[in-house]
Each structure stands twice: as C-alpha cells, then as structure tokens.
Amino acid sequence: QYDQRGCGKSTPHAILADNNTQALINDIEALRLNLLIEKWHLFGGSWGCTLALIYGIKYPNSVLSFILRGVFLCRSSELRWFYQYGASEIFPEEFEEYKSFIPPEERSDLISAYYSRLTSENFSITIRAAQSWTLWEMSTSRLIPSSDYIKKSNNNHFSIAFAKIESHFFKNNIFLKENYILTNIKSIKHIPTFIVHGRYDIVCPLKNAWELHNEMNNSTLNVIVDAGHSIFEEGILKALIKITDAL
C-alpha cells in the first residue's frame, strides 16, 4: 500500500511543496519500476480511486484491472456537493458545526476559507481547522456513524495531514483540467474494472460510480444497499475481498 506524499509513513509530514497530482502519479510509476512489476492491478478508494484512474490514463499498458471503491472523479460539482451545499441537507447538524468555524462573510467558499487557515503560520489555528474539517468527513462517511471513526479528528497527526493535503488539492482543482478523468477515459475504457459503491454514500454520491460505469466498456458495478462511503462497512469490505480473491 502506497502512502502518498505527506501522508502515513511518507515524510516530510503534511508537506505541500512539490505535492501535486502529477508528482503523485510519477511516484506510483516509480514504485512500479522499483519493484520490477511489469503490470499490476490497481486498487483505490475515494481519492485513491481518482489517482488510480489518472495513473491508468497516463500508463494504460501497465494496468491489468481497476478495483474502485467510493468513486470520486474530483469534479467541481462533487466538491461543491460535499464541502459547500448538498451533503449539508442530509447532515445539517454536522454541517452547521463544520461551517460555523468560518466567519459568515467567508462561507461562500468554504474550501478556500479552510485552506487559508490550514496553511496559517499560527499552528493553533491550523490544528482547530484540521479537526473541524476532518470531523465533517468522519461524521458523514458511514451509513451508521461510528464514534471511533469520528474520534480520528482528534488525532492531530492524522487530521493535519488529512485536511491540509485534501484542501491543497481541492483548492487547486487537483492540478488538472475540469472533468479530466471522463474527458480522457478513452485510453482505459477496455480495462477490466470492478466498482464497489455504497447506495447511501454521502461523501461521494452513487451518481459518480454510475457515470464511470457507463463510460467503461468492461466494468461491473456492485451497489451495496446498506452502506455509505467507508471501506470498513461490512458489505463494502466483503465485496472487495470477493473481487480480490477472484483475481
């Protein structure tokens, strides 16, 4: 499993310099070459799904298949849905807490408002912004909210990298043109693709998976009727294990 720049065991922690989509794709390819892997199956969930597809578009001949969970195509409409308006209608209490961290006059662009605080030189502001950003996503990621999942927002090491790097990519439109994946889908349409998506995914709505599935000539879509976004939900986990066992 690959920890992207600034996350997990990668160092420096939460770094934003030279941290962009093109660099991440190059890192993934460098990993393949270093491990002497001719072709591989790519697994990715949410933002990992985004990276897997972008990698495939650049290096289609290296990909045996895609296994994708919680499809995220990272279009501006998807970012608005989750961070500005849409998911707010389903989790109004949690959204109220998320937006209340930002002064009313800056709430028309919550991603930018959070980004300015997450990159603040005042570390206490950065910590509070990171906790608030992370709490919003952890609170909405599962069909049945999990207290342990929500508590991840209190882990400053995790939440600072999580919030800082997410907002950095989203503020910069992931350093690619709008709707990049579907616009450039032609080169990977033939690759076997296994999609697992929760019916009640609020972070990344099922519409994303449906649109991707309809563009791929060799894909299967497994909709989990009692799940949200998280890989730790039983139905999603079982479906992914079944796919990987079959491969």
VEXKE-120565 format. One record per residue: residue in three letters; x, y, z of N, C-alpha, C, O in turn. Coordinates in steps of 0.001 Angstrom, whole numbers, padded with zeros to 6 digits, always signed. Layout:
! VEXKE-120565
ALAXYZXYZXYZXYZ;...
This chain:
! VEXKE-120565
GLN+000846-001192+000000+000000+000000+000000+000877+001236+000000+001862+001333+000733;TYR+000493+002168-000838+001311+003365-001071+000784+004539-000244-000394+004886-000331;ASP+001652+005141+000549+001315+006364+001277+001785+007551+000437+002983+007714+000206;GLN+000853+008370-000016+001240+009487-000876+002047+010518-000096+002127+010465+001132;ARG+002633+011440-000817+003481+012468-000208+002778+013147+000963+001643+013609+000842;GLY+003465+013198+002087+002978+013904+003263+002017+013135+004131+001594+013641+005170;CYS+001651+011904+003732+000665+011116+004485+001280+009830+005029+002288+009343+004516;GLY+000660+009290+006074+001083+007999+006610+002547+008009+007001+002978+008834+007808;LYS+003313+007087+006425+004739+006980+006756+005621+007810+005832+006840+007841+006002;SER+005011+008490+004846+005804+009341+003962+006257+010588+004711+005540+011104+005568;THR+007435+011060+004384+007990+012257+005031+008462+013231+003948+008783+012800+002841;PRO+008512+014539+004243+008078+015196+005474+006545+015142+005661+005794+015094+004686;HIS+006112+015150+006896+004694+015029+007212+003930+016278+006780+004353+017402+007049;ALA+002796+016065+006107+001860+017133+005717+002500+018200+004829+002076+019356+004839;ILE+003503+017818+004076+004199+018776+003215+003332+019117+001997+002673+018245+001432;LEU+003342+020388+001603+002583+020818+000430+003478+021169-000757+003027+021138-001902;ALA+004726+021498-000497+005647+021838-001583+005866+020623-002475+006065+019511-001987;ASP+005829+020845-003786+006008+019761-004774+005014+018623-004562+005306+017467-004868;ASN+003861+018954-004046+002823+017942-003787+001636+018255-004697+000804+019111-004393;ASN+001581+017547-005807+000522+017756-006782+000207+016432-007458+000920+015447-007264;THR-000843+016403-008242-001292+015149-008842-000246+014544-009759-000022+013334-009734;GLN+000388+015369-010559+001403+014852-011479+002545+014185-010720+003043+013138-011134;ALA+002959+014793-009608+004036+014213-008799+003609+012878-008192+004409+011945-008119;LEU+002357+012785-007758+001875+011530-007173+001837+010415-008209+002199+009276-007913;ILE+001401+010739-009416+001367+009735-010486+002784+009266-010806+003013+008076-011020;ASN+003721+010188-010837+005116+009817-011075+005660+008948-009951+006453+008037-010190;ASP+005233+009234-008725+005655+008413-007584+005143+006981-007720+005875+006027-007452;ILE+003883+006833-008136+003303+005496-008294+004066+004723-009371+004361+003541-009196;GLU+004380+005382-010471+005127+004720-011540+006539+004362-011077+007052+003295-011412;ALA+007160+005245-010315+008496+004949-009786+008453+003719-008874+009379+002908-008869;LEU+007390+003591-008119+007223+002426-007249+007110+001146-008082+007722+000131-007750;ARG+006330+001195-009158+006183+000016-010029+007533-000403-010609+007883-001583-010617;LEU+008278+000582-011092+009577+000287-011697+010562-000244-010659+011319-001178-010927;ASN+010544+000355-009484+011462-000057-008429+011206-001491-007974+012137-002212-007614;LEU+009941-001894-007993+009571-003247-007564+009601-004256-008722+009266-005427-008546;LEU+010006-003784-009903+010135-004653-011079+008827-005359-011424+008811-006541-011766;ILE+007732-004607-011327+006402-005124-011665+006080-004716-013101+006063-003529-013429;GLU+005824-005709-013955+005528-005392-015359+004140-004770-015498+003980-003706-016096;LYS+003127-005459-014928+001758-004949-014945+001125-005260-013601+001491-006229-012936;TRP+000162-004418-013205-000438-004636-011888-001923-004286-011860-002436-003562-012714;HIS-002593-004831-010841-003978-004472-010547-003939-003252-009630-003201-003233-008646;LEU-004731-002243-009954-004748-001027-009147-006014-000984-008300-007127-001081-008818;PHE-005828-000838-007002-006962-000672-006094-006938+000734-005515-005886+001230-005112;GLY-008107+001377-005475-008174+002699-004868-009575+003027-004413-010555+002683-005074;GLY-009662+003692-003283-010947+004135-002760-010978+005641-002611-010021+006238-002116;SER-012074+006264-003037-012257+007704-002894-011152+008440-003662-011060+008294-004880;TRP-010326+009214-002989-009216+009904-003666-008250+008892-004275-007632+009174-005302;GLY-008112+007723-003661-007291+006671-004248-007854+006184-005572-007105+005814-006475;CYS-009177+006185-005684-009835+005865-006958-009470+006910-008010-009169+006565-009153;THR-009496+008174-007628-009119+009258-008531-007702+009042-009053-007459+009117-010257;LEU-006771+008774-008143-005374+008584-008524-005194+007365-009420-004443+007410-010394;ALA-005884+006274-009089-005769+005055-009894-006187+005320-011337-005507+004894-012270;LEU-007294+006014-011520-007793+006295-012866-006867+007244-013623-006625+007056-014815;ILE-006353+008255-012942-005444+009196-013606-004139+008491-013971-003581+008718-015044;TYR-003662+007636-013072-002470+006848-013385-002726+005979-014620-001889+005905-015519;GLY-003890+005323-014654-004218+004470-015782-004270+005223-017097-003838+004716-018132;ILE-004802+006435-017053-004867+007252-018264-003466+007550-018795-003261+007592-020008;LYS-002516+007753-017910-001139+008040-018329-000371+006769-018693+000448+006772-019612;TYR-000644+005679-017961+000098+004430-018178-000865+003257-018387-000847+002307-017604;PRO-001696+003302-019417-002711+002254-019596-002131+000862-019820-002767-000131-019466;ASN-000956+000774-020391-000371-000530-020700+000206-001228-019466+000618-002385-019538;SER+000232-000522-018344+000751-001120-017106-000356-001655-016202-000078-002263-015169;VAL-001613-001430-016592-002741-001749-015704-003450-003026-016159-003888-003121-017306;LEU-003561-004001-015264-004312-005227-015530-005796-005044-015251-006644-005532-015999;SER-006105-004333-014161-007504-004056-013823-007553-002934-012801-006551-002587-012176;PHE-008755-002373-012650-009028-001405-011596-010017-002030-010616-011002-002643-011026;ILE-009753-001874-009330-010728-002189-008285-010985-000857-007573-010090-000307-006932;LEU-012212-000347-007689-012503+001010-007244-013636+001019-006225-014676+000390-006423;ARG-013418+001733-005146-014426+001832-004083-014727+003304-003806-013812+004119-003688;GLY-016015+003638-003703-016377+005025-003405-015870+005974-004472-015021+006824-004202;VAL-016383+005832-005677-015833+006546-006839-015869+008066-006638-016899+008655-006310;PHE-014711+008660-006847-014534+010100-006711-013797+010572-007953-012622+010253-008136;LEU-014482+011336-008817-013892+011834-010054-013347+013239-009892-012768+013807-010819;CYS-013537+013786-008720-012957+015071-008302-013302+016223-009233-012447+017039-009578;ARG-014573+016276-009635-015067+017401-010409-015543+018502-009464-015820+018244-008292;SER-015636+019708-009968-016039+020832-009115-017431+020611-008527-017706+021036-007405;SER-018310+019947-009285-019661+019678-008772-019628+018749-007561-020431+018896-006640;GLU-018703+017797-007563-018573+016875-006438-018026+017592-005211-018459+017322-004091;LEU-017091+018490-005411-016531+019255-004293-017586+020186-003700-017691+020320-002481;ARG-018370+020831-004574-019439+021695-004063-020458+020880-003276-020926+021314-002223;TRP-020802+019694-003789-021785+018842-003119-021380+018571-001676-022198+018711-000766;PHE-020148+018192-001461-019752+017761-000122-019296+018908+000776-019586+018908+001972;TYR-018592+019876+000216-017978+020905+001061-018748+022218+001093-018430+023102+001888;GLN-019770+022355+000228-020476+023628+000191-021988+023469+000375-022569+024079+001272;TYR-022619+022663-000458-024068+022508-000349-024500+021217-001032-024134+020947-002176;GLY-025268+020444-000320-025766+019184-000847-025791+018171+000288-026849+017822+000812;ALA-024601+017710+000653-024482+016829+001817-024994+017533+003078-025420+016888+004037;SER-024944+018841+003056-025430+019655+004182-026910+019429+004467-027364+019598+005599;GLU-027664+019042+003428-029095+018807+003586-029377+017473+004300-030452+017274+004865;ILE-028413+016587+004262-028591+015257+004857-027978+015193+006250-028473+014475+007119;PHE-026906+015942+006462-026257+016022+007778-026226+017481+008227-025147+018059+008349;PRO-027393+018090+008477-027417+019523+008790-026727+019878+010105-026093+020927+010215;GLU-026852+018996+011107-026218+019305+012405-024697+019337+012265-024033+020254+012747;GLU-024160+018313+011592-022721+018216+011416-022192+019332+010513-021102+019862+010728;PHE-022990+019676+009498-022566+020742+008587-022559+022084+009309-021699+022927+009053;GLU-023495+022278+010190-023549+023532+010957-022258+023714+011753-021708+024813+011823;GLU-021786+022621+012351-020540+022686+013117-019356+022953+012199-018461+023730+012530;TYR-019362+022298+011039-018275+022468+010066-018208+023909+009563-017125+024494+009534;LYS-019337+024491+009168-019302+025842+008596-019157+026926+009668-018680+028024+009384;SER-019573+026611+010905-019516+027625+011965-018081+028000+012338-017855+029039+012959;PHE-017119+027167+011965-015713+027502+012216-015273+028701+011378-014318+029393+011729;ILE-015972+028942+010270-015623+030010+009324-016567+031195+009526-017772+030987+009661;PRO-016064+032427+009551-016932+033603+009687-017952+033681+008551-017648+033285+007425;PRO-019154+034183+008829-020225+034230+007819-019807+034860+006492-020238+034404+005433;GLU-018971+035901+006534-018604+036603+005307-017691+035771+004392-017472+036150+003242;GLU-017163+034657+004880-016278+033818+004059-016928+032482+003682-016275+031638+003068;ARG-018169+032280+004029-018778+030966+003845-019232+030649+002424-019702+029542+002162;SER-019099+031589+001518-019475+031301+000133-018462+030386-000556-018749+029814-001608;ASP-017281+030252+000040-016242+029355-000499-015522+028727+000695-014462+029187+001117;LEU-016127+027668+001221-015609+027063+002453-014263+026368+002247-013437+026349+003160;ILE-014031+025800+001070-012736+025162+000828-011609+026193+000917-010593+025952+001568;SER-011790+027333+000265-010762+028375+000312-010589+028932+001712-009467+029202+002142;ALA-011690+029106+002426-011621+029641+003785-010873+028683+004711-010052+029109+005523;TYR-011159+027405+004582-010427+026423+005387-008957+026363+004978-008072+026279+005830;TYR-008708+026405+003690-007325+026304+003206-006453+027420+003782-005310+027183+004172;SER-006993+028625+003833-006208+029745+004370-005849+029522+005840-004801+029975+006299;ARG-006710+028832+006569-006442+028554+007985-005556+027318+008157-004728+027257+009066;LEU-005739+026352+007286-004908+025142+007363-003460+025419+006974-002564+024653+007331;THR-003228+026491+006255-001867+026880+005879-001394+028097+006670-000408+028737+006306;SER-002097+028408+007746-001746+029548+008595-000416+029302+009313-000064+028163+009620;GLU+000306+030376+009572+001533+030261+010367+001223+030090+011849+002106+029745+012635;ASN-000022+030329+012229-000457+030115+013606-000888+028655+013756-001952+028267+013274;PHE-000064+027851+014421-000295+026414+014479-001587+026061+015205-002225+025063+014870;SER-001977+026848+016175-003214+026556+016903-004427+026711+015988-005398+025965+016115;ILE-004377+027675+015067-005454+027844+014084-005474+026643+013134-006538+026121+012803;THR-004297+026219+012703-004196+025060+011807-004793+023820+012452-005534+023081+011804;ILE-004482+023587+013703-004992+022400+014408-006508+022428+014494-007167+021426+014217;ARG-007062+023568+014875-008513+023655+015025-009220+023501+013679-010271+022865+013594;ALA-008643+024080+012637-009225+023938+011296-009155+022487+010831-010106+021976+010239;ALA-008041+021828+011093-007860+020435+010688-008854+019525+011407-009430+018623+010798;GLN-009050+019760+012683-010004+018949+013442-011423+019140+012927-012176+018173+012809;SER-011792+020375+012620-013139+020670+012138-013380+020069+010756-014428+019472+010512;TRP-012423+020223+009861-012517+019659+008505-012646+018137+008565-013503+017548+007906;THR-011781+017511+009366-011758+016056+009464-013023+015525+010130-013556+014492+009724;LEU-013498+016224+011142-014721+015811+011837-015900+015753+010870-016709+014828+010942;TRP-016007+016719+009975-017104+016734+008996-017077+015462+008151-018112+014826+007955;GLU-015896+015090+007650-015830+013904+006787-016020+012618+007587-016706+011704+007130;MET-015432+012537+008753-015573+011321+009560-017031+011119+010018-017478+009985+010190;SER-017750+012205+010209-019138+012127+010690-020104+011680+009602-021209+011223+009895;THR-019687+011813+008349-020595+011547+007232-020199+010324+006395-020871+010001+005416;SER-019131+009654+006771-018557+008613+005920-019242+007258+006017-019076+006415+005135;ARG-020007+007043+007074-020614+005725+007252-022130+005852+007336-022655+006869+007789;LEU-022823+004812+006896-024280+004820+006981-024715+004967+008428-025583+005783+008739;ILE-024114+004178+009316-024341+004297+010754-023082+004914+011349-022044+004254+011388;PRO-023141+006158+011812-021938+006830+012321-021233+006013+013397-021868+005377+014238;SER-019907+006048+013346-019074+005310+014290-018319+006291+015175-017626+007176+014673;SER-018451+006138+016487-017763+007045+017417-016245+006922+017274-015530+007918+017380;ASP-015752+005706+017032-014304+005524+016857-013813+006245+015604-012737+006843+015600;TYR-014604+006182+014560-014254+006855+013308-014233+008365+013519-013318+009051+013065;ILE-015235+008869+014202-015342+010307+014452-014176+010805+015304-013709+011931+015131;LYS-013707+009955+016229-012607+010342+017115-011295+010540+016374-010365+011132+016921;LYS-011202+010056+015138-009974+010248+014364-009666+011732+014169-008514+012114+013966;SER-010709+012561+014232-010495+014002+014058-009687+014601+015205-009105+015676+015058;ASN-009648+013918+016339-008889+014403+017486-007417+014023+017433-006616+014502+018235;ASN-007061+013156+016480-005663+012768+016297-004996+013815+015418-005165+013807+014199;ASN-004237+014716+016035-003690+015846+015288-002742+015421+014175-002717+016042+013112;HIS-001966+014375+014406-001037+013899+013377-001816+013479+012126-001416+013785+011003;PHE-002922+012781+012336-003751+012339+011211-004510+013512+010597-004466+013709+009383;SER-005198+014281+011415-006113+015291+010880-005389+016423+010162-005914+016964+009189;ILE-004198+016793+010617-003468+017867+009938-003081+017442+008523-003278+018200+007573;ALA-002533+016237+008376-002180+015764+007031-003433+015590+006178-003463+015990+005014;PHE-004455+014996+006762-005702+014716+006046-006321+016004+005508-006611+016104+004316;ALA-006521+016981+006379-007213+018216+005999-006340+019121+005136-006804+019688+004146;LYS-005075+019250+005521-004184+020144+004802-003999+019706+003346-004096+020513+002422;ILE-003733+018417+003168-003450+017925+001824-004723+017863+000985-004697+018212-000196;GLU-005842+017424+001575-007107+017445+000824-007425+018853+000338-007696+019054-000846;SER-007396+019815+001233-007771+021183+000856-006791+021759-000168-007184+022538-001036;HIS-005527+021381-000067-004497+021831-001016-004826+021364-002428-004739+022138-003382;PHE-005204+020097-002557-005551+019567-003878-006869+020148-004379-006992+020483-005557;PHE-007843+020268-003499-009156+020745-003931-009128+022234-004266-009772+022667-005221;LYS-008402+023001-003501-008265+024430-003772-007641+024667-005149-007941+025650-005827;ASN-006760+023734-005545-006049+023868-006820-006641+022984-007916-005967+022673-008899;ASN-007904+022579-007746-008608+021770-008762-007805+020539-009177-007784+020153-010346;ILE-007152+019941-008197-006260+018774-008312-005217+018937-009428-004712+017951-009964;PHE-004906+020182-009766-003838+020499-010706-004093+019930-012104-003157+019667-012858;LEU-005370+019747-012435-005759+019230-013741-006968+020009-014268-007610+020758-013532;LYS-007259+019820-015541-008431+020467-016118-009705+019825-015576-009706+018658-015184;GLU-010771+020587-015559-012062+020122-015065-012514+018863-015804-012392+018759-017024;ASN-013040+017907-015031-013573+016643-015570-012510+015872-016354-012805+015271-017387;TYR-011288+015896-015861-010149+015302-016566-010356+013818-016830-010047+013341-017922;ILE-010869+013084-015860-010955+011632-015995-011914+011233-017113-011533+010483-018012;LEU-013143+011721-017071-014109+011323-018092-013753+011878-019470-014080+011270-020489;THR-013093+013014-019503-012670+013586-020783-011598+012728-021449-011508+012674-022676;ASN-010779+012054-020623-009653+011277-021142-009828+009777-020936-008851+009030-020889;ILE-011074+009348-020815-011374+007964-020452-011071+006963-021567-010951+005765-021308;LYS-010947+007441-022792-010840+006551-023958-009728+005521-023816-009905+004365-024200;SER-008591+005922-023271-007428+005027-023228-007572+003888-022222-006796+002933-022258;ILE-008560+003976-021321-008713+002922-020308-010086+002252-020349-010398+001429-019488;LYS-010901+002592-021333-012274+002055-021395-012306+000529-021453-013261-000093-020986;HIS-011269-000068-022023-011241-001516-022239-010758-002303-021021-010928-003521-020969;ILE-010163-001628-020049-009532-002312-018918-010603-002862-017975-011529-002133-017619;PRO-010501-004135-017559-011476-004676-016592-011536-003808-015335-010513-003490-014731;THR-012755-003436-014960-012942-002505-013843-014043-003017-012931-015152-003311-013377;PHE-013720-003120-011647-014661-003619-010641-014968-002474-009680-014089-002004-008958;ILE-016219-002036-009681-016618-000871-008886-017517-001317-007737-018500-002029-007945;VAL-017172-000893-006526-017987-001157-005339-018358+000192-004734-017485+001009-004440;HIS-019658+000423-004548-020099+001741-004076-021314+001594-003163-022244+000849-003472;GLY-021301+002297-002054-022428+002275-001131-023606+003078-001655-023432+004197-002138;ARG-024805+002512-001561-026014+003209-002008-026159+004561-001311-026591+005538-001922;TYR-025797+004611-000027-026009+005824+000772-024690+006546+001056-024480+007078+002145;ASP-023818+006552+000063-022554+007275+000159-022852+008763+000027-023264+009226-001036;ILE-022645+009497+001090-022908+010937+001088-021667+011720+000687-021780+012812+000129;VAL-020490+011180+000962-019242+011856+000600-019071+011870-000917-018764+012905-001508;CYS-019271+010719-001532-019162+010573-002989-020428+009884-003485-020495+008655-003461;PRO-021416+010621-003927-022699+010019-004302-022584+008948-005377-021673+008976-006205;LEU-023514+008011-005352-023535+006884-006270-023530+007319-007740-023060+006582-008607;LYS-024041+008487-008009-024052+009009-009382-022659+008960-010009-022528+008690-011203;ASN-021619+009220-009213-020244+009189-009729-019912+007812-010298-019403+007686-011412;ALA-020216+006772-009496-019923+005397-009910-020747+005018-011134-020248+004345-012036;TRP-021993+005441-011168-022883+005141-012293-022345+005755-013586-022337+005100-014628;GLU-021901+006997-013521-021382+007665-014712-020090+007004-015192-019889+006832-016394;LEU-019217+006634-014259-017982+005967-014642-018277+004598-015264-017719+004241-016301;HIS-019152+003852-014621-019537+002525-015110-020067+002600-016547-019745+001746-017372;ASN-020863+003601-016838-021441+003743-018178-020413+004133-019236-020647+003953-020430;GLU-019272+004669-018795-018217+005058-019732-017230+003925-019993-016522+003935-021000;MET-017181+002950-019088-016222+001853-019209-016877+000674-019938-018001+000289-019615;ASN-016181+000112-020906-016749-000979-021699-016673-002331-021006-017358-003275-021402;ASN-015843-002428-019975-015571-003719-019345-015639-003581-017831-014710-003975-017125;SER-016750-003016-017327-016852-002759-015894-018074-003435-015280-019071-003686-015956;THR-017972-003718-013996-019108-004192-013207-019306-003228-012055-018340-002745-011465;LEU-020551-002951-011739-020889-002051-010639-021648-002824-009584-022734-003343-009842;ASN-021080-002899-008403-021690-003586-007266-022155-002527-006269-021344-001941-005552;VAL-023461-002285-006229-024025-001296-005309-024360-001994-003992-025146-002941-003964;ILE-023764-001524-002918-024006-002099-001590-025174-001346-000964-025083-000151-000685;VAL-026267-002063-000750-027531-001393-000409-027565-000842+001016-028398+000006+001335;ASP-026662-001322+001872-026709-000884+003271-025367-000292+003707-024848-000615+004776;ALA-024822+000570+002869-023505+001142+003176-023406+002584+002699-024149+003037+001828;GLY-022454+003287+003312-022117+004641+002903-020797+004650+002157-020639+003954+001154;HIS-019845+005441+002649-018584+005668+001934-017420+004818+002428-016494+004545+001665;SER-017450+004402+003664-016264+003833+004297-015975+002405+003852-016891+001603+003673;ILE-014705+002100+003678-014280+000736+003368-014547-000212+004533-014617-001425+004338;PHE-014696+000324+005731-014875-000509+006921-016320-000964+007121-016612-001690+008071;GLU-017220-000545+006241-018590-001047+006325-018628-002466+005758-018018-002756+004729;GLU-019352-003333+006444-019252-004769+006199-019510-005153+004747-018742-005916+004161;GLY-020588-004629+004164-020939-005003+002804-019872-004610+001796-019570-005366+000873;ILE-019304-003426+001977-018252-002962+001072-017012-003834+001213-016423-004256+000217;LEU-016623-004097+002442-015433-004903+002695-015569-006313+002107-014642-006813+001471;LYS-016710-006943+002318-016939-008290+001790-016879-008309+000262-016299-009220-000330;ALA-017477-007307-000367-017473-007244-001834-016057-007088-002376-015702-007714-003374;LEU-015245-006257-001725-013876-006047-002174-013028-007304-001990-012209-007640-002845;ILE-013229-007988-000879-012483-009226-000631-012855-010273-001675-011989-011002-002160;LYS-014125-010352-002019-014572-011313-003021-013911-011045-004374-013496-011976-005066;ILE-013817-009772-004742-013184-009404-006012-011699-009744-006001-011195-010346-006949;THR-011002-009367-004948-009554-009615-004892-009259-011108-004800-008274-011575-005372;ASP-010091-011861-004093-009918-013327-004055-010068-013920-005446-009296-014800-005828;ALA-011049-013452-006208-011267-013953-007559-010077-013643-008471-009677-014474-009286;LEU-009519-012446-008325-008355-012091-009131-007148-012946-008762-006075-012783-009343;
